[in-house]
Amino acid sequence: MDAETLKAQVRACTLCADQFAETQTAHAPRPVPWFRPSARLLIAGQAPGMRVHESGVPFDDRSGDRLRDWLGLSRAEFYDKDRVAIVPMAFCFPGYDAKGSDLPPPPRCAETWRATVMAQLPSIATTIIIGRYAQAWHLGREAARAGVTETVRNWRDHAPETFVLPHPSWRNNAFLRRNPWFEAELLPVLKARIREIV
């Protein structure tokens, strides 16, 4: 199967329709596949948020602005599918819980699609892992048990092929304040690696 056929199948997926209908947002599935086989950089996140659900463009929000800054990529470079693949653990916005927080990515999405999509990405040189669900899939359950902060702190163990990042949300401003080494030490190495491959 070629990548375009696979993307069409992902876009047509409605496996989680009943589950999404029962969330606070009661929304229909809208998978957002964003990859081509030539991509050299993989961004492996959690799941799209509401704004991405509405726009159909991954990281189309302030978190995306911060992530692009962390990577040292312009908006045009970031959205160049020939160079950057954005493959979250779930392709659809999972909805909000009763408190208005994002629900976790439904496991059935990764179970159904992830291995097949990853097989379409033979040229990946570096993977950016965002969040514990992506961390567990890419680095194993043991790494996920260590936690995102601990794994980010030990970033040299995985670089330059893999970088684990905190979510670029405003919710992680406290992480950035508590861990100045992230911006002082990790980000310059990450940006240099991105320049090499993208």
Secondary structure, DSSP 8 states (H G I E B T S, - for coil): --HHHHHHHHHT--TTHHHHHTSSS--------B--TT--EEEE-S---HHHHHHS-TT-SHHHHHHHHHHT--HHHHT-TTTEEE--SSSS---B-TTS-B----HHHIIIIIHHHHTT-TT--EEEEESHHHHHHHH-HHHHHH-HHHHHHTGGGTTTTEEEE---SGGGHHHHHH-THIIIIIHHHHHHHHHHH-
